[in-house]
């Protein structure tokens, strides 16, 4: 029982890291999308 809990810890840590990485990538894509929208449609970029 104890061994299975210990083996599960790194996997949970990886899930948290993957989720954080996904959030950062989504934020970056959103910023890039805002920049393209500003270029294409002349809209002011979102405030940082």
N, CA and C atoms as an extended XYZ file, in Angstrom:
144
Properties=species:S:1:pos:R:3:atomname:S:1:resname:S:1:resid:I:1 pbc="F F F"
N         0.850       -1.196        0.000 N   UNK     1
C         0.000        0.000        0.000 CA  UNK     1
C         0.881        1.241        0.000 C   UNK     1
N         1.842        1.242        0.936 N   UNK     2
C         2.728        2.402        1.030 CA  UNK     2
C         3.524        2.589       -0.258 C   UNK     2
N         3.950        1.466       -0.845 N   UNK     3
C         4.751        1.532       -2.069 CA  UNK     3
C         3.937        2.134       -3.217 C   UNK     3
N         2.670        1.791       -3.323 N   UNK     4
C         1.844        2.320       -4.405 CA  UNK     4
C         1.622        3.828       -4.236 C   UNK     4
N         1.499        4.284       -2.999 N   UNK     5
C         1.346        5.721       -2.762 CA  UNK     5
C         2.607        6.475       -3.179 C   UNK     5
N         3.765        5.894       -2.849 N   UNK     6
C         5.023        6.544       -3.191 CA  UNK     6
C         5.219        6.594       -4.705 C   UNK     6
N         4.865        5.518       -5.397 N   UNK     7
C         5.039        5.479       -6.846 CA  UNK     7
C         4.071        6.445       -7.539 C   UNK     7
N         2.963        6.767       -6.875 N   UNK     8
C         1.993        7.674       -7.478 CA  UNK     8
C         2.382        9.137       -7.367 C   UNK     8
N         3.285        9.454       -6.442 N   UNK     9
C         3.644       10.848       -6.209 CA  UNK     9
C         4.286       11.519       -7.430 C   UNK     9
N         5.289       10.900       -8.055 N   UNK    10
C         5.901       11.550       -9.218 CA  UNK    10
C         4.903       11.759      -10.352 C   UNK    10
N         3.996       10.804      -10.515 N   UNK    11
C         3.012       10.934      -11.592 CA  UNK    11
C         2.112       12.149      -11.329 C   UNK    11
N         1.689       12.332      -10.083 N   UNK    12
C         0.862       13.488       -9.754 CA  UNK    12
C         1.637       14.773      -10.001 C   UNK    12
N         2.919       14.770       -9.652 N   UNK    13
C         3.752       15.949       -9.880 CA  UNK    13
C         3.851       16.262      -11.366 C   UNK    13
N         3.957       15.204      -12.190 N   UNK    14
C         4.043       15.397      -13.631 CA  UNK    14
C         2.740       15.972      -14.177 C   UNK    14
N         1.613       15.525      -13.624 N   UNK    15
C         0.314       16.045      -14.063 CA  UNK    15
C         0.223       17.540      -13.761 C   UNK    15
N         0.681       17.931      -12.570 N   UNK    16
C         0.665       19.352      -12.207 CA  UNK    16
C         1.572       20.144      -13.148 C   UNK    16
N         2.753       19.602      -13.419 N   UNK    17
C         3.698       20.283      -14.314 CA  UNK    17
C         3.120       20.396      -15.719 C   UNK    17
N         2.487       19.328      -16.207 N   UNK    18
C         1.893       19.365      -17.546 CA  UNK    18
C         0.762       20.375      -17.616 C   UNK    18
N        -0.041       20.448      -16.558 N   UNK    19
C        -1.148       21.400      -16.525 CA  UNK    19
C        -0.618       22.829      -16.532 C   UNK    19
N         0.418       23.091      -15.737 N   UNK    20
C         1.033       24.424      -15.678 CA  UNK    20
C         1.604       24.780      -17.037 C   UNK    20
N         2.292       23.830      -17.675 N   UNK    21
C         2.881       24.056      -18.991 CA  UNK    21
C         1.781       24.360      -20.010 C   UNK    21
N         0.688       23.615      -19.939 N   UNK    22
C        -0.418       23.845      -20.864 CA  UNK    22
C        -1.010       25.239      -20.675 C   UNK    22
N        -1.134       25.678      -19.427 N   UNK    23
C        -1.664       27.017      -19.153 CA  UNK    23
C        -0.736       28.085      -19.723 C   UNK    23
N         0.573       27.900      -19.573 N   UNK    24
C         1.528       28.867      -20.110 CA  UNK    24
C         1.454       28.913      -21.635 C   UNK    24
N         1.347       27.743      -22.268 N   UNK    25
C         1.252       27.703      -23.719 CA  UNK    25
C        -0.035       28.354      -24.196 C   UNK    25
N        -1.131       28.118      -23.481 N   UNK    26
C        -2.408       28.710      -23.859 CA  UNK    26
C        -2.335       30.230      -23.752 C   UNK    26
N        -1.688       30.724      -22.704 N   UNK    27
C        -1.508       32.160      -22.510 CA  UNK    27
C        -0.679       32.746      -23.657 C   UNK    27
N         0.394       32.033      -24.025 N   UNK    28
C         1.256       32.492      -25.116 CA  UNK    28
C         0.483       32.532      -26.428 C   UNK    28
N        -0.294       31.477      -26.697 N   UNK    29
C        -1.089       31.443      -27.926 CA  UNK    29
C        -2.117       32.566      -27.938 C   UNK    29
N        -2.694       32.869      -26.780 N   UNK    30
C        -3.668       33.950      -26.688 CA  UNK    30
C        -3.000       35.286      -27.009 C   UNK    30
N        -1.792       35.507      -26.479 N   UNK    31
C        -1.060       36.744      -26.754 CA  UNK    31
C        -0.721       36.854      -28.231 C   UNK    31
N        -0.287       35.750      -28.828 N   UNK    32
C         0.035       35.744      -30.253 CA  UNK    32
C        -1.224       36.013      -31.069 C   UNK    32
N        -2.333       35.399      -30.655 N   UNK    33
C        -3.598       35.615      -31.358 CA  UNK    33
C        -4.026       37.078      -31.297 C   UNK    33
N        -3.837       37.714      -30.149 N   UNK    34
C        -4.178       39.130      -30.010 CA  UNK    34
C        -3.293       39.980      -30.924 C   UNK    34
N        -2.019       39.626      -31.036 N   UNK    35
C        -1.102       40.371      -31.896 CA  UNK    35
C        -1.515       40.246      -33.362 C   UNK    35
N        -1.849       39.036      -33.798 N   UNK    36
C        -2.304       38.830      -35.170 CA  UNK    36
C        -3.602       39.590      -35.434 C   UNK    36
N        -4.502       39.574      -34.462 N   UNK    37
C        -5.780       40.270      -34.636 CA  UNK    37
C        -5.531       41.769      -34.807 C   UNK    37
N        -4.576       42.290      -34.038 N   UNK    38
C        -4.245       43.706      -34.141 CA  UNK    38
C        -3.674       44.015      -35.525 C   UNK    38
N        -2.825       43.131      -36.028 N   UNK    39
C        -2.224       43.344      -37.349 CA  UNK    39
C        -3.278       43.253      -38.454 C   UNK    39
N        -4.148       42.256      -38.358 N   UNK    40
C        -5.108       42.012      -39.431 CA  UNK    40
C        -6.282       42.988      -39.412 C   UNK    40
N        -6.768       43.316      -38.234 N   UNK    41
C        -7.984       44.117      -38.144 CA  UNK    41
C        -7.759       45.511      -37.582 C   UNK    41
N        -6.524       45.824      -37.205 N   UNK    42
C        -6.234       47.155      -36.685 CA  UNK    42
C        -6.771       47.382      -35.285 C   UNK    42
N        -7.109       46.271      -34.586 N   UNK    43
C        -7.609       46.420      -33.211 CA  UNK    43
C        -6.438       46.644      -32.265 C   UNK    43
N        -6.644       47.463      -31.233 N   UNK    44
C        -5.571       47.669      -30.262 CA  UNK    44
C        -5.259       46.375      -29.530 C   UNK    44
N        -3.989       46.059      -29.299 N   UNK    45
C        -3.654       44.841      -28.566 CA  UNK    45
C        -4.152       44.918      -27.124 C   UNK    45
N        -4.425       43.762      -26.544 N   UNK    46
C        -4.906       43.722      -25.159 CA  UNK    46
C        -3.832       44.255      -24.219 C   UNK    46
N        -4.251       44.938      -23.171 N   UNK    47
C        -3.301       45.462      -22.189 CA  UNK    47
C        -2.615       44.308      -21.475 C   UNK    47
N        -1.332       44.434      -21.249 N   UNK    48
C        -0.582       43.362      -20.581 CA  UNK    48
C        -0.790       43.486      -19.076 C   UNK    48
